[in-house]
Amino acid sequence: MQAHKANGNFTEDVTVVMRRYTPSDNKEVLRIFQEGMMEMVADTAFRGLLYHPESQLLYAAITVHCLWVAEIGGSVVGLVAAHCLQDGSIELLRMSVDRRFRRQRVGVALGQQVLKFARLCASSSTTTSVVLGTTAYMAAPHRLYLALGFRCVGITEGFSTPGIERSLLERAFYRVRHHHYKVDLK
């Protein structure tokens, strides 16, 4: 995918290359994943993952069916994962883009990769949609999902991680809005 990088007064073409994750990507994938998690999750319990890279890998591995990376100039600049849900839909997970490469269509390339994967699955199975959930506070991720063809199908107010108890003060002051998105493939 071609993207345009604004650099001073001129525009330079950059190519975003998508490929499957390999173990040699581990260091950069962990860094980008970690930065993305710290931006999106205010909960201090998750901040402890910062000091346990092996827990991050386990957390990512148990929820992932496929993991792709985006490269620009041979450097890993983003990642996205997907897995199949029991209802036959594909869930887009763990999309993160290196801060230095945002606004260069890396997120678009990552999202399109998951949609391409889902369409391939749909041709040989009962997969009919791609879903995702996000607690993103920034507007950019929401605009990205809409641009990729997703539609918001619901919002959960006061969302908390299933199985996690929160104190009265946390429930009063730590309000998380969880958006649910879906795109139909057929």
C-alpha positions as CSV (number, residue, x, y, z in Angstrom):
1,M,0.0,0.0,0.0
2,Q,1.3,3.4,-0.9
3,A,1.0,6.2,1.6
4,H,2.2,9.8,1.6
5,K,4.4,11.1,4.3
6,A,4.5,14.8,4.8
7,N,8.0,15.9,5.5
8,G,8.6,19.7,5.6
9,N,7.2,21.2,2.5
10,F,7.2,18.2,0.3
11,T,5.4,14.8,0.1
12,E,7.3,11.6,-0.1
13,D,5.8,8.2,-1.0
14,V,6.2,5.4,1.5
15,T,5.1,1.8,1.0
16,V,3.4,-0.1,3.8
17,V,4.2,-3.8,3.4
18,M,2.0,-6.4,5.2
19,R,3.3,-9.8,6.2
20,R,2.8,-12.5,8.8
21,Y,4.6,-12.1,12.2
22,T,7.8,-14.0,12.7
23,P,9.7,-14.5,15.9
24,S,12.4,-12.1,14.7
25,D,9.8,-9.3,15.0
26,N,9.3,-10.0,18.7
27,K,11.3,-7.0,20.1
28,E,9.5,-4.4,17.9
29,V,6.1,-6.0,18.2
30,L,6.4,-6.0,22.0
31,R,7.4,-2.3,22.0
32,I,4.6,-1.2,19.7
33,F,2.0,-3.4,21.5
34,Q,3.2,-2.1,24.9
35,E,3.0,1.6,23.8
36,G,-0.5,1.0,22.4
37,M,-1.7,-0.7,25.6
38,M,-0.3,2.0,27.8
39,E,-2.1,4.7,25.7
40,M,-5.4,2.9,25.8
41,V,-5.6,1.4,29.3
42,A,-5.6,3.7,32.3
43,D,-6.0,0.7,34.7
44,T,-2.8,0.4,36.8
45,A,-3.2,-3.4,36.9
46,F,-2.4,-3.6,33.2
47,R,0.5,-1.2,33.6
48,G,2.2,-4.0,35.5
49,L,2.5,-5.8,32.2
50,L,5.1,-3.3,31.3
51,Y,7.6,-5.1,33.5
52,H,6.6,-8.6,32.4
53,P,7.2,-9.0,28.7
54,E,6.6,-12.8,28.9
55,S,3.1,-12.0,30.3
56,Q,2.5,-9.7,27.3
57,L,3.4,-12.5,24.9
58,L,1.2,-15.0,26.7
59,Y,-1.6,-12.5,26.8
60,A,-1.3,-11.9,23.1
61,A,-0.7,-15.5,22.1
62,I,-3.8,-16.9,23.9
63,T,-6.1,-14.6,22.1
64,V,-4.6,-14.6,18.6
65,H,-5.4,-16.7,15.6
66,C,-3.3,-14.7,13.1
67,L,-0.8,-11.9,13.7
68,W,0.5,-9.6,11.0
69,V,3.0,-6.8,11.0
70,A,3.2,-3.7,8.9
71,E,6.6,-2.6,7.6
72,I,7.9,0.7,6.2
73,G,11.5,0.5,4.8
74,G,12.1,-2.9,6.4
75,S,11.1,-1.7,9.9
76,V,8.1,-3.0,11.8
77,V,5.8,0.0,12.4
78,G,2.5,-1.7,13.3
79,L,0.7,-4.9,14.2
80,V,-2.8,-6.4,14.1
81,A,-4.2,-9.7,15.2
82,A,-7.4,-11.5,14.5
83,H,-9.1,-14.6,15.7
84,C,-12.2,-16.7,15.0
85,L,-15.1,-16.5,17.4
86,Q,-17.4,-19.3,18.2
87,D,-20.3,-17.7,16.3
88,G,-18.1,-17.8,13.1
89,S,-17.2,-14.1,13.0
90,I,-13.7,-12.8,12.9
91,E,-12.6,-10.5,15.7
92,L,-10.0,-7.8,15.0
93,L,-7.7,-7.5,18.0
94,R,-4.6,-5.7,19.2
95,M,-4.2,-3.1,16.4
96,S,-1.3,-0.8,17.3
97,V,0.8,1.6,15.2
98,D,4.1,3.0,16.2
99,R,3.5,6.7,17.2
100,R,6.2,7.9,14.7
101,F,4.3,6.3,11.8
102,R,0.8,7.4,12.5
103,R,-1.2,9.3,9.8
104,Q,0.7,7.3,7.1
105,R,-2.1,4.8,6.4
106,V,-0.5,2.1,8.4
107,G,-3.7,1.5,10.4
108,V,-5.6,1.3,7.1
109,A,-3.2,-1.3,5.8
110,L,-3.6,-3.3,9.0
111,G,-7.4,-3.1,9.0
112,Q,-7.5,-4.1,5.4
113,Q,-5.3,-7.1,6.1
114,V,-7.8,-8.4,8.6
115,L,-10.7,-7.8,6.2
116,K,-8.8,-9.6,3.5
117,F,-8.2,-12.6,5.9
118,A,-11.9,-12.6,6.9
119,R,-13.1,-12.6,3.2
120,L,-10.8,-15.6,2.5
121,C,-12.3,-17.4,5.6
122,A,-15.8,-16.4,4.4
123,S,-15.3,-18.1,1.0
124,S,-14.7,-21.5,2.7
125,S,-16.8,-21.2,5.9
126,T,-19.7,-19.5,7.6
127,T,-17.8,-16.3,8.4
128,T,-20.1,-13.4,7.6
129,S,-18.7,-10.5,9.6
130,V,-15.7,-8.9,11.4
131,V,-16.2,-7.4,14.8
132,L,-14.1,-5.4,17.2
133,G,-14.4,-3.7,20.5
134,T,-12.4,-0.6,21.7
135,T,-12.2,1.7,24.6
136,A,-10.2,4.2,22.5
137,Y,-10.6,7.7,23.8
138,M,-9.1,9.3,20.8
139,A,-11.2,10.1,17.7
140,A,-8.7,8.8,15.2
141,P,-9.3,5.1,15.8
142,H,-13.0,5.5,15.5
143,R,-12.6,7.4,12.2
144,L,-10.4,4.6,11.0
145,Y,-12.9,1.9,11.8
146,L,-15.7,3.8,10.0
147,A,-13.4,4.4,7.0
148,L,-12.7,0.7,6.8
149,G,-16.5,0.0,6.6
150,F,-17.3,-0.8,10.2
151,R,-20.4,0.6,11.8
152,C,-20.9,1.1,15.5
153,V,-23.4,-1.4,16.7
154,G,-23.4,-0.5,20.4
155,I,-21.7,1.2,23.3
156,T,-21.3,-0.2,26.8
157,E,-21.1,2.5,29.4
158,G,-19.1,1.8,32.6
159,F,-17.3,-1.2,30.9
160,S,-15.0,-3.2,33.0
161,T,-12.9,-6.2,32.3
162,P,-15.1,-9.3,32.8
163,G,-14.4,-10.9,36.2
164,I,-12.7,-7.7,37.7
165,E,-14.3,-6.2,40.7
166,R,-14.0,-2.4,41.1
167,S,-14.3,-0.3,44.2
168,L,-17.1,2.2,44.6
169,L,-14.7,5.1,43.9
170,E,-13.4,3.4,40.8
171,R,-17.0,2.9,39.6
172,A,-17.8,6.5,40.3
173,F,-14.7,8.1,38.7
174,Y,-13.2,5.6,36.3
175,R,-15.9,5.4,33.6
176,V,-14.9,3.4,30.5
177,R,-17.0,3.6,27.3
178,H,-16.6,0.5,25.2
179,H,-17.6,0.8,21.5
180,H,-18.6,-2.3,19.5
181,Y,-18.1,-2.3,15.8
182,K,-19.0,-4.7,13.0
183,V,-18.7,-5.0,9.3
184,D,-20.7,-7.5,7.3
185,L,-18.8,-9.4,4.6
186,K,-21.7,-10.6,2.5
